[in-house]
Amino acid sequence: MDAAKRLATLNRIRKLSQLMDTSIRIPLIGFRIGLDPIIGLVPGAGDLISTAFSAYIIYLATRFGIPRQDLTKMIFNVGLEAVVGTVPLVGDLFDAFYKSNIRNLAILEQHLMVVEPELEELEELEELEELVSINS
């Protein structure tokens, strides 16, 4: 996979992680939740759907050759959220606070900063080009 595709995949992971964990700001208190705890409110199927989204994010992360120890941490994060999420109401509150997808994104980004720092440089270059094209 070339650098542009790798960056597109990383951005897809970022967007999905934010959608699931931090996309909605609760007025007055400023706390952010995502679709994960909302979907989890649907009895039975909600937690399964949320876990499937999280598994897809992990699948995308494997394209970056993430080490086994990091992959294990990511699977643990999703597994913990899935297990605790099955407890009515308490599980949904846990989902809102634990944010496994954002945690997994941080693990992936930390790995990429070490092995592929050029991705961040490419991203900065693309953002600059975007700004120039908007201002033109």
Salt bridges, closest charged atoms under 4 A:
GLU109 OE2 - ARG14 NE 2.59
GLU116 OE2 - ARG6 NH2 2.28
GLU123 OE2 - ARG14 NH1 2.47
